[in-house]
Amino acid sequence: MADNSAIEWTDSTWNPVTGCTKITDGCVNCYAARLAERFRGVAGHPFENGFDITLKPHKLDQPIRWKRPRTIFVNSMSDLFHKQVPTGYIDQVFDVMEQADHHRYQVLTKRSSLMRNYLKRRYADHAAPDHIWLGVSVEHAGARSRIDHLRQAPAAVRFLSVEPLIGPTGPLDLSGIHWVIVGGESGPGCRPMEADWVREVRDECVRQGVAFFFKQWGGIRPKSGGRTLDDRIWSEMPRAA
C-alpha cells in the first residue's frame, strides 16, 4: 500500500491483487503494466511476476492496521473483477472494506458487468455501504455501456473515470452517477486529448448536477500539461461523500 499517493483524487493505494490483461483500446498504454514489467524476473521484488495476476493475501489486512482515516484507491495496479481473481478472494477484499469502515474506498473496473453481478449477489437487498465507492472506466463513446452496468449495480456512490480520454464520449446519461473524473493519457506513446472532448464531459456534469474532477491534460509525464481547464482547477467531489 502506498501512502500519500500522487493520484490527485485519492490519498493512498491498496493492492491486494496486482496484474491484469488488456481488454480495450484504453488499455494500450497502461501505466501499471509498463511499471510492473520492468521488474519481471527480479527475485523478491513485488512485481517479480511482472503484470501477471497475483493475489497478495498478506496485504488484505492493511486497511485494518491503517488507523488514520483516508481515501483509498483499491487495486491501482490491477482490476479486482478480473476473471482470474476468485470470487472468494473478492469476498475477502469486501469483508475488509466493510470492517475497516473508518476509510473511504474507491473501486474502479473496466469489467463492469462482472462488478454489477457481484454487487447484486453480495448486496441483494440493500446498496453497498456508502464508504465504498464503485466506478467504471469510460475512455470514449464505445465504452458507454459500462455506465449502464454501473447504474444497475446496488451502489450508494457511483463514479466514472474518463481516463485516458482518447475520443469523444458523445451524450452522457449521468443519472445515478455521483462523480466524474477526466484525464489525458501520459507516458511513452501517449495519445493526445482534445479540449473539446473534455469540455463536452464537463458541460454534461454541470448540466446534470454531477461533481466533476479534471485530473490532467497528460503528456510524456503525467503532470506535463497541468490540470487547468478554461482558467479553472476542477476538483469537485461527490455530494454523497
Secondary structure per residue as TSV (DSSP state, phi and psi in degrees):
chain	resnum	aa	ss	phi	psi
A	1	M	-	360.0	139.5
A	2	A	B	-109.3	120.7
A	3	D	S	-81.5	156.6
A	4	N	S	53.4	57.8
A	5	S	-	-61.4	146.3
A	6	A	S	-79.3	-7.7
A	7	I	S	-72.8	124.7
A	8	E	T	-63.9	-26.6
A	9	W	T	-101.5	13.0
A	10	T	-	-143.1	171.2
A	11	D	S	-99.4	-41.8
A	12	S	E	-146.5	166.1
A	13	T	E	-123.8	151.6
A	14	W	E	-137.5	122.2
A	15	N	-	-123.3	78.6
A	16	P	S	-72.3	-9.9
A	17	V	E	-135.4	142.8
A	18	T	E	-128.0	157.2
A	19	G	B	96.1	156.0
A	20	C	-	-167.6	-180.0
A	21	T	-	-132.3	151.6
A	22	K	-	-81.9	130.0
A	23	I	-	-125.2	-13.2
A	24	T	S	-138.7	169.8
A	25	D	G	-69.5	-14.7
A	26	G	G	-69.2	-16.4
A	27	C	G	-89.9	-7.7
A	28	V	T	-51.7	-46.1
A	29	N	T	-109.8	40.7
A	30	C	-	-53.5	121.0
A	31	Y	H	-65.8	-36.7
A	32	A	H	-66.6	-43.1
A	33	A	H	-63.7	-42.3
A	34	R	H	-60.4	-43.5
A	35	L	H	-66.2	-48.5
A	36	A	H	-65.3	-40.2
A	37	E	H	-68.3	-18.6
A	38	R	T	-62.1	-24.5
A	39	F	T	-111.3	8.5
A	40	R	T	-57.3	130.3
A	41	G	T	87.0	-3.6
A	42	V	-	-82.9	106.1
A	43	A	T	-56.8	130.9
A	44	G	T	83.9	-8.6
A	45	H	S	-77.6	146.7
A	46	P	T	-54.7	-26.2
A	47	F	T	-112.6	38.1
A	48	E	T	-56.8	-32.2
A	49	N	T	-91.7	17.7
A	50	G	T	59.5	-132.9
A	51	F	T	-104.8	23.3
A	52	D	S	-67.6	146.1
A	53	I	-	-58.7	123.1
A	54	T	E	-136.2	118.9
A	55	L	E	-80.0	141.0
A	56	K	-	-127.2	73.0
A	57	P	G	-61.0	-23.6
A	58	H	G	-68.1	-11.8
A	59	K	G	-100.1	-2.5
A	60	L	T	-59.6	-37.8
A	61	D	T	-90.5	7.8
A	62	Q	H	-58.1	-45.9
A	63	P	H	-61.7	-30.1
A	64	I	H	-66.4	-39.3
A	65	R	H	-79.9	-14.6
A	66	W	-	-87.6	102.0
A	67	K	-	-81.1	-33.9
A	68	R	S	-74.6	124.7
A	69	P	-	-59.3	140.4
A	70	R	-	-158.6	169.1
A	71	T	E	-94.3	127.7
A	72	I	E	-121.9	123.4
A	73	F	E	-84.7	116.7
A	74	V	E	-86.5	125.2
A	75	N	T	61.2	57.2
A	76	S	T	-65.3	-18.1
A	77	M	T	-112.7	25.9
A	78	S	B	-168.8	-169.5
A	79	D	-	-134.2	113.9
A	80	L	T	-58.1	-25.5
A	81	F	T	-102.0	21.7
A	82	H	-	-62.2	143.7
A	83	K	T	-62.1	-20.9
A	84	Q	T	-84.8	-4.2
A	85	V	S	-91.8	116.5
A	86	P	-	-61.6	144.0
A	87	T	H	-57.5	-38.2
A	88	G	H	-61.6	-31.9
A	89	Y	H	-75.3	-38.6
A	90	I	H	-59.9	-39.8
A	91	D	H	-55.5	-43.8
A	92	Q	H	-64.5	-39.5
A	93	V	H	-62.3	-45.4
A	94	F	H	-67.8	-34.8
A	95	D	H	-58.0	-44.3
A	96	V	H	-64.8	-44.6
A	97	M	H	-61.6	-38.1
A	98	E	H	-70.0	-37.4
A	99	Q	H	-71.2	-47.0
A	100	A	-	-89.9	65.8
A	101	D	T	-85.8	10.7
A	102	H	T	-81.9	-8.1
A	103	H	S	-101.8	167.2
A	104	R	E	-114.2	133.9
A	105	Y	E	-115.8	143.3
A	106	Q	E	-121.3	112.4
A	107	V	E	-109.4	120.8
A	108	L	E	-123.6	136.6
A	109	T	E	-143.6	154.9
A	110	K	S	-97.7	-12.4
A	111	R	-	-94.8	67.2
A	112	S	H	-66.3	-37.8
A	113	S	H	-69.1	-34.0
A	114	L	H	-68.8	-39.8
A	115	M	H	-65.0	-45.5
A	116	R	H	-56.3	-47.1
A	117	N	H	-65.0	-39.3
A	118	Y	H	-63.5	-46.8
A	119	L	H	-64.0	-36.4
A	120	K	H	-64.3	-33.3
A	121	R	H	-75.2	-45.1
A	122	R	H	-72.0	-38.5
A	123	Y	T	-117.4	63.6
A	124	A	S	-66.9	-29.4
A	125	D	S	-122.9	10.8
A	126	H	S	-163.3	165.3
A	127	A	-	-76.6	158.4
A	128	A	-	-58.5	151.1
A	129	P	-	-54.8	146.8
A	130	D	T	-74.0	-4.0
A	131	H	T	-90.7	0.2
A	132	I	E	-112.0	104.5
A	133	W	E	-89.3	137.3
A	134	L	E	-116.8	132.2
A	135	G	E	-140.9	163.7
A	136	V	E	-131.6	153.8
A	137	S	E	-88.6	140.3
A	138	V	-	-138.7	103.0
A	139	E	-	-92.9	-17.2
A	140	H	S	-170.1	-176.6
A	141	A	G	-59.3	-30.8
A	142	G	G	-66.8	-11.9
A	143	A	G	-104.3	10.3
A	144	R	T	-67.6	-19.5
A	145	S	H	-61.3	-26.0
A	146	R	H	-63.7	-30.3
A	147	I	H	-65.2	-40.5
A	148	D	H	-63.2	-42.3
A	149	H	H	-60.4	-43.6
A	150	L	H	-63.6	-40.4
A	151	R	H	-64.0	-29.0
A	152	Q	T	-79.9	-9.4
A	153	A	S	-85.6	142.7
A	154	P	-	-77.3	80.8
A	155	A	-	-123.2	143.9
A	156	A	S	-82.4	-34.1
A	157	V	S	-129.7	120.1
A	158	R	E	-117.5	139.7
A	159	F	E	-140.8	158.2
A	160	L	E	-115.4	136.0
A	161	S	E	-107.0	100.7
A	162	V	E	-91.2	69.5
A	163	E	-	-156.0	131.6
A	164	P	S	-72.8	134.8
A	165	L	-	-80.4	107.8
A	166	I	-	-115.0	8.6
A	167	G	S	-173.8	164.8
A	168	P	-	-63.7	145.0
A	169	T	-	-85.9	-22.5
A	170	G	-	72.1	-172.1
A	171	P	S	-58.5	136.7
A	172	L	-	-118.1	126.5
A	173	D	-	-90.6	109.8
A	174	L	-	-103.4	18.0
A	175	S	T	-62.5	133.1
A	176	G	T	80.2	0.6
A	177	I	-	-103.7	137.6
A	178	H	-	-107.5	-17.0
A	179	W	E	-157.4	140.0
A	180	V	E	-132.2	126.5
A	181	I	E	-106.6	136.8
A	182	V	E	-126.3	139.7
A	183	G	E	-157.1	151.4
A	184	G	-	-88.9	162.5
A	185	E	-	-75.9	150.9
A	186	S	B	-134.5	165.3
A	187	G	S	98.3	178.4
A	188	P	T	-57.1	133.9
A	189	G	T	73.6	15.1
A	190	C	-	-59.6	140.9
A	191	R	-	-92.2	133.9
A	192	P	-	-68.9	150.5
A	193	M	-	-112.6	129.1
A	194	E	-	-85.0	141.3
A	195	A	H	-59.3	-35.7
A	196	D	H	-66.7	-28.8
A	197	W	H	-64.4	-41.4
A	198	V	H	-67.4	-45.8
A	199	R	H	-60.8	-37.4
A	200	E	H	-58.8	-44.4
A	201	V	H	-69.8	-45.3
A	202	R	H	-56.3	-45.5
A	203	D	H	-65.7	-36.9
A	204	E	H	-63.9	-40.8
A	205	C	H	-63.2	-44.9
A	206	V	H	-62.5	-44.4
A	207	R	H	-65.2	-36.1
A	208	Q	H	-99.7	4.4
A	209	G	T	71.1	37.5
A	210	V	-	-110.7	135.8
A	211	A	E	-60.3	135.8
A	212	F	E	-122.1	132.0
A	213	F	E	-128.7	116.7
A	214	F	E	-97.7	113.4
A	215	K	E	-82.8	-47.9
A	216	Q	E	-171.6	156.0
A	217	W	-	-81.5	-25.3
A	218	G	-	86.8	-174.6
A	219	G	B	140.2	-169.7
A	220	I	S	-55.6	-41.6
A	221	R	S	-110.7	145.5
A	222	P	T	-54.1	-35.5
A	223	K	T	-93.8	4.8
A	224	S	T	-52.8	-47.2
A	225	G	T	-96.8	3.4
A	226	G	-	71.5	-165.5
A	227	R	S	-140.1	28.5
A	228	T	E	-88.8	129.2
A	229	L	E	-122.4	116.1
A	230	D	T	51.5	50.4
A	231	D	T	65.5	25.0
A	232	R	E	-143.9	145.3
A	233	I	E	-93.0	119.7
A	234	W	-	-99.4	111.0
A	235	S	B	-132.0	36.8
A	236	E	-	-70.3	147.4
A	237	M	-	-120.8	159.8
A	238	P	-	-61.3	141.8
A	239	R	T	-63.1	-30.1
A	240	A	T	-68.4	-11.4
A	241	A	-	-73.1	360.0
